[in-house]
Amino acid sequence: SYRPFCNSNLLSDVIIVSHIAPFLRARSLYSLRCSSSRLYDLLRAVVPGLKLRLFKHQINSLNWMRNREIMALTEADFLDRHKTILCAEDDLIGGDFHRAASGGASTLLSRRHGADGDKNAIDKSMIRVEGRTGKAVESSISSVGRLRRFARGGLLCDDPGLGKTITVLSLVLQTFGQSTERPGSKNSFSSDDEVFRSYWREGLTSVGRTPELLRLVNQLRQADSDSVYFELPIDPIRDGAERYLDIVKTPICMRDILSKINVHGYGDDFERLCSDINLCFRNAMLYNPPEHDVHKAAKRLSQKFTELVSQFKSEKTKNAKKAFSSISAKPDSSVAAILAERANDELLDSLYPSSGTLLVVPNPLMKHWEEQISMHVNSNYCTNKIPLLFRHRRKSNASHTTEEVVRLCTVHQTHFPFLFIDEGRTPLPPPEFLAMFRIVLTTNQRITQEWKKGSVEEELSLTSRTSARGNGRQASYRVFFDDVRADLPPPSPLLKVHWLRLVVDE
């Protein structure tokens, strides 16, 4: 019977590296590499579609760039000093990474040398101290507050003539097909519920929370005249409910809840208050049959409480956004971090997703990059269609019009948008057109000119503010630019694409 081949150890390294892997496309090659640690290391020098063999220093540079792009580190990763999270090359620079990346949000304190006098010994008495409070940080970044992510790029600083262009093209080919398209599910970290929870814990003191909770509970008590049923604890003898304590295991009433609020018994846990109030109504519905007046009142008040809590959270969330949306408002707070994360999500959602690499090079090197791509890249490993090279120049000299390219690539589907070469100073095509291409080659001069136009952040701020003013609600996007003018030029199409990567050749 037929059994699929599944044991890579039956084949020699030479057969896999020279006769199998070079004929795979990027996605298939990556799947093969991920099948075992042996193949992952063995095939790291294989680049689909590259007509050259890489030298050892180029392989090391390629592997370093792949690792830098894969790692999605946050400051929390740097709190555990026993975790190995950096590349070997990064580890050589030494130092306190979390302090450097967070702008001093925390500092690692230790004795100058190990206890035994060895300079290379790890001092186990090291502690990390939060810069704002002076308290020791154990393991969670939540006590520090900042949640910024680390940049996943780097500087490739090989000497001239060592093939940096080929190394970068190898990176593009090895990751061919990857996209920046975001999943449809929203980030729960930046949801309104998380904004409310953080604001309730951080934006209000226990003294400030008490009147807010009392106001909420009193609104509920005044919403229905039958709320008197739940004011006092049930006395089995007085109220004729002999079996009440046998059925209801955790009795509670509004008086107990109010007493707990007045002594700050709920602290910063708003959900515990909601749980107690809901428990009060559940007890009443559990003991009394559905046709009983108390059961009906408990059901009505439970629904009313859900409405009041929703309004209460919405009001507090609005206050949080108003207080923490300014760029200078408590940048160390978790509320500000959540709102910044939300602003970043909205910014990325406004961009056009792409699988392309934006190459920014000096004007004299445009021809060099084009020649290197033409000489050393076999596009047959990238697509079964006809690879399309589009030169952006004056319409009279253009090889294709944008309309022809869209028709060939999306309607007839006979061509593949492979390379976009930006020539001249004519206005760029729209961002959705640029996002089609896998490689976009432009110049430093173009970036300098386009950068002078408006930014995507300013456009979002203006759009959000105008929409909010028309709908009578608060702007959703975090407004950093209070003086945004309506007459600003639109941002450059290059800035409205979420590129897979940006490479700047200096």
FILUMNU-179271 format. One record per residue (C-alpha): x, y, z; residue number from 1. Coordinates in steps of 0.25 Angstrom, whole numbers, plus 5000, padded with zeros to 4 digits. Example, Ala and Ser with C-alpha at 12.3 -4.5 7.8 and 13.67 -1.06 7.14 Angstrom:
2
+------+------+------+-----+
:    X :    Y :    Z : num :
+------+------+------+-----+
: 5049 : 4982 : 5031 :   1 :
: 5055 : 4996 : 5029 :   2 :
+------+------+------+-----+
END
This chain:
506
+------+------+------+-----+
:    X :    Y :    Z : num :
+------+------+------+-----+
: 5000 : 5000 : 5000 :   1 :
: 5004 : 5014 : 4997 :   2 :
: 5010 : 5022 : 5009 :   3 :
: 5014 : 5036 : 5008 :   4 :
: 5029 : 5040 : 5010 :   5 :
: 5030 : 5046 : 5024 :   6 :
: 5045 : 5043 : 5029 :   7 :
: 5054 : 5053 : 5024 :   8 :
: 5066 : 5046 : 5030 :   9 :
: 5065 : 5036 : 5019 :  10 :
: 5071 : 5046 : 5009 :  11 :
: 5084 : 5052 : 5010 :  12 :
: 5087 : 5067 : 5012 :  13 :
: 5092 : 5069 : 4998 :  14 :
: 5079 : 5063 : 4991 :  15 :
: 5070 : 5072 : 5000 :  16 :
: 5078 : 5084 : 4998 :  17 :
: 5082 : 5083 : 4984 :  18 :
: 5071 : 5075 : 4977 :  19 :
: 5058 : 5077 : 4985 :  20 :
: 5058 : 5090 : 4993 :  21 :
: 5063 : 5099 : 4981 :  22 :
: 5051 : 5096 : 4973 :  23 :
: 5041 : 5099 : 4984 :  24 :
: 5033 : 5113 : 4985 :  25 :
: 5035 : 5121 : 4997 :  26 :
: 5023 : 5116 : 5005 :  27 :
: 5026 : 5102 : 5002 :  28 :
: 5040 : 5104 : 5006 :  29 :
: 5036 : 5110 : 5019 :  30 :
: 5027 : 5098 : 5022 :  31 :
: 5038 : 5088 : 5019 :  32 :
: 5047 : 5096 : 5028 :  33 :
: 5037 : 5096 : 5039 :  34 :
: 5035 : 5081 : 5039 :  35 :
: 5048 : 5079 : 5047 :  36 :
: 5059 : 5086 : 5054 :  37 :
: 5069 : 5079 : 5045 :  38 :
: 5063 : 5084 : 5032 :  39 :
: 5061 : 5098 : 5038 :  40 :
: 5076 : 5100 : 5040 :  41 :
: 5079 : 5092 : 5028 :  42 :
: 5071 : 5100 : 5018 :  43 :
: 5073 : 5114 : 5023 :  44 :
: 5083 : 5117 : 5011 :  45 :
: 5073 : 5113 : 5001 :  46 :
: 5066 : 5124 : 4994 :  47 :
: 5055 : 5121 : 4984 :  48 :
: 5057 : 5128 : 4971 :  49 :
: 5071 : 5133 : 4973 :  50 :
: 5081 : 5130 : 4962 :  51 :
: 5093 : 5131 : 4972 :  52 :
: 5099 : 5123 : 4983 :  53 :
: 5100 : 5132 : 4996 :  54 :
: 5114 : 5133 : 5003 :  55 :
: 5114 : 5130 : 5018 :  56 :
: 5114 : 5144 : 5022 :  57 :
: 5101 : 5146 : 5014 :  58 :
: 5095 : 5134 : 5020 :  59 :
: 5098 : 5139 : 5033 :  60 :
: 5092 : 5153 : 5030 :  61 :
: 5080 : 5147 : 5024 :  62 :
: 5077 : 5138 : 5036 :  63 :
: 5079 : 5150 : 5045 :  64 :
: 5069 : 5159 : 5037 :  65 :
: 5059 : 5147 : 5037 :  66 :
: 5060 : 5146 : 5052 :  67 :
: 5059 : 5161 : 5054 :  68 :
: 5046 : 5161 : 5046 :  69 :
: 5040 : 5149 : 5053 :  70 :
: 5042 : 5153 : 5067 :  71 :
: 5030 : 5161 : 5072 :  72 :
: 5036 : 5166 : 5086 :  73 :
: 5029 : 5174 : 5096 :  74 :
: 5035 : 5180 : 5109 :  75 :
: 5029 : 5169 : 5116 :  76 :
: 5039 : 5159 : 5110 :  77 :
: 5051 : 5167 : 5116 :  78 :
: 5046 : 5166 : 5130 :  79 :
: 5050 : 5151 : 5131 :  80 :
: 5065 : 5152 : 5131 :  81 :
: 5066 : 5136 : 5130 :  82 :
: 5059 : 5136 : 5116 :  83 :
: 5067 : 5135 : 5104 :  84 :
: 5060 : 5145 : 5094 :  85 :
: 5070 : 5152 : 5086 :  86 :
: 5079 : 5147 : 5075 :  87 :
: 5093 : 5144 : 5078 :  88 :
: 5098 : 5156 : 5071 :  89 :
: 5089 : 5165 : 5079 :  90 :
: 5093 : 5159 : 5092 :  91 :
: 5107 : 5164 : 5089 :  92 :
: 5103 : 5179 : 5091 :  93 :
: 5100 : 5176 : 5106 :  94 :
: 5093 : 5186 : 5115 :  95 :
: 5079 : 5187 : 5121 :  96 :
: 5070 : 5185 : 5109 :  97 :
: 5057 : 5188 : 5116 :  98 :
: 5062 : 5201 : 5122 :  99 :
: 5067 : 5205 : 5108 : 100 :
: 5054 : 5202 : 5101 : 101 :
: 5044 : 5207 : 5111 : 102 :
: 5051 : 5220 : 5113 : 103 :
: 5054 : 5217 : 5127 : 104 :
: 5041 : 5211 : 5132 : 105 :
: 5050 : 5201 : 5140 : 106 :
: 5064 : 5200 : 5144 : 107 :
: 5072 : 5187 : 5147 : 108 :
: 5080 : 5188 : 5160 : 109 :
: 5091 : 5179 : 5163 : 110 :
: 5105 : 5178 : 5170 : 111 :
: 5116 : 5182 : 5161 : 112 :
: 5122 : 5167 : 5161 : 113 :
: 5117 : 5154 : 5165 : 114 :
: 5118 : 5149 : 5179 : 115 :
: 5130 : 5140 : 5176 : 116 :
: 5137 : 5152 : 5170 : 117 :
: 5136 : 5146 : 5156 : 118 :
: 5133 : 5158 : 5146 : 119 :
: 5125 : 5148 : 5137 : 120 :
: 5117 : 5142 : 5148 : 121 :
: 5102 : 5145 : 5148 : 122 :
: 5098 : 5152 : 5161 : 123 :
: 5085 : 5145 : 5166 : 124 :
: 5082 : 5157 : 5175 : 125 :
: 5078 : 5166 : 5163 : 126 :
: 5065 : 5173 : 5165 : 127 :
: 5057 : 5181 : 5155 : 128 :
: 5052 : 5194 : 5160 : 129 :
: 5040 : 5202 : 5154 : 130 :
: 5045 : 5216 : 5151 : 131 :
: 5032 : 5223 : 5155 : 132 :
: 5029 : 5217 : 5169 : 133 :
: 5043 : 5211 : 5173 : 134 :
: 5036 : 5197 : 5175 : 135 :
: 5042 : 5184 : 5171 : 136 :
: 5036 : 5178 : 5158 : 137 :
: 5034 : 5163 : 5159 : 138 :
: 5029 : 5158 : 5146 : 139 :
: 5017 : 5165 : 5140 : 140 :
: 5019 : 5177 : 5132 : 141 :
: 5005 : 5182 : 5136 : 142 :
: 5011 : 5188 : 5149 : 143 :
: 5021 : 5196 : 5140 : 144 :
: 5009 : 5201 : 5131 : 145 :
: 5016 : 5203 : 5118 : 146 :
: 5013 : 5193 : 5107 : 147 :
: 5021 : 5197 : 5095 : 148 :
: 5026 : 5187 : 5085 : 149 :
: 5040 : 5187 : 5080 : 150 :
: 5044 : 5190 : 5066 : 151 :
: 5047 : 5178 : 5058 : 152 :
: 5057 : 5184 : 5048 : 153 :
: 5072 : 5186 : 5049 : 154 :
: 5084 : 5192 : 5042 : 155 :
: 5091 : 5183 : 5032 : 156 :
: 5105 : 5189 : 5031 : 157 :
: 5114 : 5180 : 5023 : 158 :
: 5125 : 5187 : 5016 : 159 :
: 5123 : 5191 : 5001 : 160 :
: 5124 : 5180 : 4991 : 161 :
: 5120 : 5169 : 5000 : 162 :
: 5106 : 5167 : 4993 : 163 :
: 5096 : 5174 : 5002 : 164 :
: 5087 : 5176 : 4990 : 165 :
: 5087 : 5161 : 4988 : 166 :
: 5085 : 5159 : 5003 : 167 :
: 5073 : 5168 : 5003 : 168 :
: 5067 : 5162 : 4990 : 169 :
: 5069 : 5148 : 4997 : 170 :
: 5060 : 5153 : 5009 : 171 :
: 5049 : 5157 : 4999 : 172 :
: 5049 : 5144 : 4992 : 173 :
: 5050 : 5135 : 5004 : 174 :
: 5037 : 5142 : 5010 : 175 :
: 5030 : 5144 : 4997 : 176 :
: 5015 : 5143 : 4998 : 177 :
: 5015 : 5148 : 5013 : 178 :
: 5004 : 5159 : 5015 : 179 :
: 5001 : 5170 : 5025 : 180 :
: 4986 : 5168 : 5023 : 181 :
: 4980 : 5168 : 5037 : 182 :
: 4971 : 5157 : 5043 : 183 :
: 4956 : 5161 : 5044 : 184 :
: 4955 : 5159 : 5059 : 185 :
: 4958 : 5172 : 5067 : 186 :
: 4968 : 5173 : 5078 : 187 :
: 4962 : 5171 : 5091 : 188 :
: 4974 : 5178 : 5098 : 189 :
: 4968 : 5191 : 5093 : 190 :
: 4953 : 5189 : 5095 : 191 :
: 4944 : 5198 : 5102 : 192 :
: 4943 : 5188 : 5114 : 193 :
: 4958 : 5188 : 5116 : 194 :
: 4959 : 5203 : 5115 : 195 :
: 4948 : 5204 : 5126 : 196 :
: 4955 : 5194 : 5135 : 197 :
: 4969 : 5201 : 5134 : 198 :
: 4962 : 5215 : 5136 : 199 :
: 4954 : 5209 : 5148 : 200 :
: 4967 : 5204 : 5154 : 201 :
: 4976 : 5215 : 5151 : 202 :
: 4968 : 5228 : 5148 : 203 :
: 4960 : 5228 : 5161 : 204 :
: 4964 : 5226 : 5176 : 205 :
: 4956 : 5218 : 5186 : 206 :
: 4950 : 5231 : 5191 : 207 :
: 4946 : 5235 : 5177 : 208 :
: 4940 : 5221 : 5174 : 209 :
: 4931 : 5221 : 5186 : 210 :
: 4921 : 5232 : 5181 : 211 :
: 4921 : 5227 : 5167 : 212 :
: 4917 : 5213 : 5172 : 213 :
: 4907 : 5219 : 5182 : 214 :
: 4901 : 5227 : 5170 : 215 :
: 4900 : 5215 : 5162 : 216 :
: 4893 : 5206 : 5173 : 217 :
: 4883 : 5218 : 5176 : 218 :
: 4879 : 5219 : 5162 : 219 :
: 4876 : 5204 : 5162 : 220 :
: 4868 : 5206 : 5175 : 221 :
: 4860 : 5217 : 5170 : 222 :
: 4857 : 5211 : 5156 : 223 :
: 4846 : 5202 : 5162 : 224 :
: 4837 : 5204 : 5174 : 225 :
: 4838 : 5188 : 5176 : 226 :
: 4853 : 5190 : 5180 : 227 :
: 4848 : 5190 : 5194 : 228 :
: 4848 : 5175 : 5194 : 229 :
: 4863 : 5174 : 5193 : 230 :
: 4867 : 5185 : 5203 : 231 :
: 4868 : 5177 : 5216 : 232 :
: 4873 : 5163 : 5218 : 233 :
: 4862 : 5151 : 5219 : 234 :
: 4858 : 5147 : 5233 : 235 :
: 4853 : 5133 : 5231 : 236 :
: 4844 : 5134 : 5243 : 237 :
: 4839 : 5148 : 5241 : 238 :
: 4837 : 5147 : 5226 : 239 :
: 4831 : 5133 : 5227 : 240 :
: 4842 : 5127 : 5219 : 241 :
: 4846 : 5115 : 5227 : 242 :
: 4854 : 5108 : 5216 : 243 :
: 4861 : 5120 : 5211 : 244 :
: 4874 : 5117 : 5216 : 245 :
: 4873 : 5103 : 5211 : 246 :
: 4871 : 5108 : 5197 : 247 :
: 4879 : 5121 : 5196 : 248 :
: 4893 : 5117 : 5201 : 249 :
: 4899 : 5132 : 5199 : 250 :
: 4889 : 5142 : 5204 : 251 :
: 4891 : 5157 : 5201 : 252 :
: 4883 : 5169 : 5201 : 253 :
: 4884 : 5184 : 5197 : 254 :
: 4888 : 5188 : 5211 : 255 :
: 4900 : 5179 : 5211 : 256 :
: 4904 : 5184 : 5197 : 257 :
: 4903 : 5199 : 5202 : 258 :
: 4911 : 5196 : 5215 : 259 :
: 4922 : 5189 : 5207 : 260 :
: 4923 : 5201 : 5197 : 261 :
: 4924 : 5211 : 5209 : 262 :
: 4936 : 5204 : 5215 : 263 :
: 4943 : 5202 : 5201 : 264 :
: 4940 : 5187 : 5202 : 265 :
: 4940 : 5186 : 5186 : 266 :
: 4953 : 5193 : 5184 : 267 :
: 4956 : 5195 : 5169 : 268 :
: 4948 : 5182 : 5166 : 269 :
: 4936 : 5187 : 5159 : 270 :
: 4932 : 5174 : 5154 : 271 :
: 4931 : 5169 : 5168 : 272 :
: 4920 : 5179 : 5171 : 273 :
: 4912 : 5175 : 5159 : 274 :
: 4913 : 5160 : 5163 : 275 :
: 4908 : 5163 : 5177 : 276 :
: 4896 : 5171 : 5171 : 277 :
: 4893 : 5160 : 5161 : 278 :
: 4894 : 5150 : 5173 : 279 :
: 4883 : 5158 : 5180 : 280 :
: 4874 : 5156 : 5169 : 281 :
: 4877 : 5142 : 5166 : 282 :
: 4874 : 5138 : 5180 : 283 :
: 4861 : 5144 : 5179 : 284 :
: 4857 : 5137 : 5166 : 285 :
: 4863 : 5124 : 5171 : 286 :
: 4854 : 5124 : 5184 : 287 :
: 4841 : 5130 : 5178 : 288 :
: 4833 : 5123 : 5167 : 289 :
: 4832 : 5131 : 5153 : 290 :
: 4818 : 5136 : 5156 : 291 :
: 4822 : 5142 : 5169 : 292 :
: 4823 : 5157 : 5170 : 293 :
: 4837 : 5157 : 5176 : 294 :
: 4842 : 5148 : 5165 : 295 :
: 4836 : 5157 : 5154 : 296 :
: 4842 : 5170 : 5161 : 297 :
: 4856 : 5163 : 5162 : 298 :
: 4855 : 5160 : 5147 : 299 :
: 4852 : 5174 : 5144 : 300 :
: 4862 : 5180 : 5153 : 301 :
: 4873 : 5170 : 5147 : 302 :
: 4870 : 5175 : 5133 : 303 :
: 4870 : 5190 : 5138 : 304 :
: 4884 : 5188 : 5145 : 305 :
: 4890 : 5182 : 5132 : 306 :
: 4885 : 5195 : 5125 : 307 :
: 4891 : 5204 : 5136 : 308 :
: 4904 : 5197 : 5136 : 309 :
: 4905 : 5199 : 5121 : 310 :
: 4902 : 5214 : 5122 : 311 :
: 4912 : 5215 : 5134 : 312 :
: 4923 : 5208 : 5127 : 313 :
: 4921 : 5216 : 5114 : 314 :
: 4921 : 5229 : 5122 : 315 :
: 4934 : 5225 : 5129 : 316 :
: 4940 : 5221 : 5116 : 317 :
: 4937 : 5234 : 5110 : 318 :
: 4944 : 5241 : 5122 : 319 :
: 4956 : 5232 : 5120 : 320 :
: 4958 : 5236 : 5106 : 321 :
: 4956 : 5250 : 5108 : 322 :
: 4966 : 5250 : 5120 : 323 :
: 4977 : 5241 : 5114 : 324 :
: 4976 : 5244 : 5099 : 325 :
: 4985 : 5255 : 5099 : 326 :
: 4999 : 5252 : 5095 : 327 :
: 5005 : 5258 : 5108 : 328 :
: 4994 : 5252 : 5117 : 329 :
: 5001 : 5241 : 5126 : 330 :
: 5009 : 5234 : 5116 : 331 :
: 5013 : 5223 : 5126 : 332 :
: 4999 : 5219 : 5130 : 333 :
: 4992 : 5207 : 5125 : 334 :
: 4980 : 5215 : 5120 : 335 :
: 4989 : 5223 : 5111 : 336 :
: 4996 : 5210 : 5106 : 337 :
: 4982 : 5204 : 5103 : 338 :
: 4977 : 5216 : 5095 : 339 :
: 4991 : 5217 : 5088 : 340 :
: 4989 : 5203 : 5084 : 341 :
: 4975 : 5206 : 5079 : 342 :
: 4980 : 5218 : 5071 : 343 :
: 4990 : 5209 : 5065 : 344 :
: 4980 : 5198 : 5061 : 345 :
: 4971 : 5209 : 5055 : 346 :
: 4983 : 5214 : 5047 : 347 :
: 4987 : 5201 : 5042 : 348 :
: 4972 : 5198 : 5038 : 349 :
: 4972 : 5210 : 5030 : 350 :
: 4984 : 5206 : 5021 : 351 :
: 4984 : 5197 : 5009 : 352 :
: 4990 : 5183 : 5013 : 353 :
: 5001 : 5178 : 5004 : 354 :
: 5011 : 5167 : 5001 : 355 :
: 5021 : 5177 : 4996 : 356 :
: 5035 : 5182 : 5000 : 357 :
: 5037 : 5197 : 4998 : 358 :
: 5052 : 5199 : 4994 : 359 :
: 5057 : 5214 : 4996 : 360 :
: 5070 : 5216 : 4989 : 361 :
: 5078 : 5228 : 4985 : 362 :
: 5076 : 5233 : 4970 : 363 :
: 5089 : 5228 : 4965 : 364 :
: 5086 : 5214 : 4970 : 365 :
: 5073 : 5212 : 4963 : 366 :
: 5079 : 5205 : 4951 : 367 :
: 5088 : 5197 : 4960 : 368 :
: 5076 : 5191 : 4967 : 369 :
: 5068 : 5189 : 4954 : 370 :
: 5080 : 5181 : 4948 : 371 :
: 5082 : 5173 : 4961 : 372 :
: 5067 : 5169 : 4961 : 373 :
: 5067 : 5166 : 4946 : 374 :
: 5080 : 5158 : 4946 : 375 :
: 5079 : 5150 : 4959 : 376 :
: 5064 : 5147 : 4961 : 377 :
: 5056 : 5136 : 4954 : 378 :
: 5042 : 5141 : 4955 : 379 :
: 5037 : 5127 : 4951 : 380 :
: 5038 : 5123 : 4965 : 381 :
: 5029 : 5134 : 4969 : 382 :
: 5017 : 5132 : 4960 : 383 :
: 5012 : 5124 : 4948 : 384 :
: 5007 : 5137 : 4941 : 385 :
: 5015 : 5147 : 4933 : 386 :
: 5023 : 5156 : 4943 : 387 :
: 5019 : 5170 : 4940 : 388 :
: 5030 : 5181 : 4941 : 389 :
: 5023 : 5195 : 4942 : 390 :
: 5031 : 5208 : 4940 : 391 :
: 5025 : 5220 : 4946 : 392 :
: 5028 : 5231 : 4937 : 393 :
: 5021 : 5242 : 4928 : 394 :
: 5009 : 5236 : 4921 : 395 :
: 5015 : 5238 : 4907 : 396 :
: 5027 : 5229 : 4911 : 397 :
: 5020 : 5219 : 4920 : 398 :
: 5020 : 5204 : 4916 : 399 :
: 5006 : 5202 : 4922 : 400 :
: 4996 : 5211 : 4928 : 401 :
: 4990 : 5208 : 4941 : 402 :
: 4977 : 5204 : 4935 : 403 :
: 4984 : 5194 : 4926 : 404 :
: 4991 : 5188 : 4938 : 405 :
: 4979 : 5186 : 4946 : 406 :
: 4972 : 5180 : 4935 : 407 :
: 4983 : 5170 : 4932 : 408 :
: 4986 : 5166 : 4947 : 409 :
: 4972 : 5166 : 4952 : 410 :
: 4962 : 5164 : 4941 : 411 :
: 4969 : 5156 : 4931 : 412 :
: 4979 : 5150 : 4942 : 413 :
: 4989 : 5147 : 4931 : 414 :
: 5000 : 5156 : 4938 : 415 :
: 5006 : 5157 : 4952 : 416 :
: 5009 : 5171 : 4958 : 417 :
: 5024 : 5168 : 4961 : 418 :
: 5032 : 5181 : 4960 : 419 :
: 5029 : 5196 : 4961 : 420 :
: 5040 : 5205 : 4957 : 421 :
: 5038 : 5220 : 4961 : 422 :
: 5044 : 5229 : 4950 : 423 :
: 5043 : 5244 : 4949 : 424 :
: 5034 : 5253 : 4957 : 425 :
: 5020 : 5251 : 4952 : 426 :
: 5010 : 5249 : 4963 : 427 :
: 5009 : 5235 : 4968 : 428 :
: 4997 : 5225 : 4965 : 429 :
: 4987 : 5223 : 4976 : 430 :
: 4992 : 5214 : 4988 : 431 :
: 4983 : 5202 : 4984 : 432 :
: 4991 : 5201 : 4971 : 433 :
: 5004 : 5202 : 4979 : 434 :
: 5000 : 5191 : 4988 : 435 :
: 4998 : 5181 : 4977 : 436 :
: 5013 : 5180 : 4974 : 437 :
: 5023 : 5171 : 4982 : 438 :
: 5035 : 5181 : 4980 : 439 :
: 5033 : 5196 : 4979 : 440 :
: 5046 : 5203 : 4976 : 441 :
: 5047 : 5218 : 4978 : 442 :
: 5057 : 5229 : 4982 : 443 :
: 5061 : 5237 : 4994 : 444 :
: 5057 : 5249 : 4986 : 445 :
: 5043 : 5244 : 4984 : 446 :
: 5041 : 5241 : 4999 : 447 :
: 5047 : 5255 : 5003 : 448 :
: 5036 : 5261 : 4994 : 449 :
: 5025 : 5252 : 4998 : 450 :
: 5028 : 5254 : 5013 : 451 :
: 5025 : 5269 : 5012 : 452 :
: 5010 : 5266 : 5010 : 453 :
: 5000 : 5262 : 5020 : 454 :
: 5001 : 5250 : 5029 : 455 :
: 4992 : 5238 : 5030 : 456 :
: 4990 : 5242 : 5045 : 457 :
: 4986 : 5256 : 5042 : 458 :
: 4976 : 5251 : 5032 : 459 :
: 4970 : 5241 : 5042 : 460 :
: 4969 : 5252 : 5052 : 461 :
: 4962 : 5261 : 5043 : 462 :
: 4953 : 5250 : 5038 : 463 :
: 4949 : 5245 : 5052 : 464 :
: 4947 : 5259 : 5057 : 465 :
: 4938 : 5263 : 5045 : 466 :
: 4930 : 5251 : 5046 : 467 :
: 4929 : 5252 : 5061 : 468 :
: 4924 : 5266 : 5060 : 469 :
: 4914 : 5262 : 5050 : 470 :
: 4908 : 5251 : 5058 : 471 :
: 4909 : 5258 : 5071 : 472 :
: 4919 : 5248 : 5078 : 473 :
: 4934 : 5248 : 5082 : 474 :
: 4945 : 5246 : 5072 : 475 :
: 4949 : 5231 : 5072 : 476 :
: 4963 : 5233 : 5067 : 477 :
: 4973 : 5238 : 5077 : 478 :
: 4976 : 5252 : 5073 : 479 :
: 4990 : 5257 : 5074 : 480 :
: 4989 : 5269 : 5065 : 481 :
: 4979 : 5279 : 5071 : 482 :
: 4983 : 5289 : 5060 : 483 :
: 4980 : 5280 : 5048 : 484 :
: 4975 : 5289 : 5036 : 485 :
: 4965 : 5284 : 5027 : 486 :
: 4973 : 5290 : 5015 : 487 :
: 4985 : 5281 : 5017 : 488 :
: 4989 : 5272 : 5004 : 489 :
: 4985 : 5257 : 5005 : 490 :
: 4997 : 5248 : 5010 : 491 :
: 5006 : 5242 : 5000 : 492 :
: 5001 : 5228 : 4994 : 493 :
: 5014 : 5222 : 4999 : 494 :
: 5010 : 5225 : 5013 : 495 :
: 4996 : 5219 : 5011 : 496 :
: 5001 : 5205 : 5009 : 497 :
: 5004 : 5196 : 5020 : 498 :
: 5017 : 5190 : 5014 : 499 :
: 5022 : 5177 : 5018 : 500 :
: 5036 : 5183 : 5020 : 501 :
: 5043 : 5196 : 5017 : 502 :
: 5058 : 5196 : 5012 : 503 :
: 5066 : 5208 : 5012 : 504 :
: 5079 : 5207 : 5004 : 505 :
: 5088 : 5218 : 5009 : 506 :
+------+------+------+-----+
END
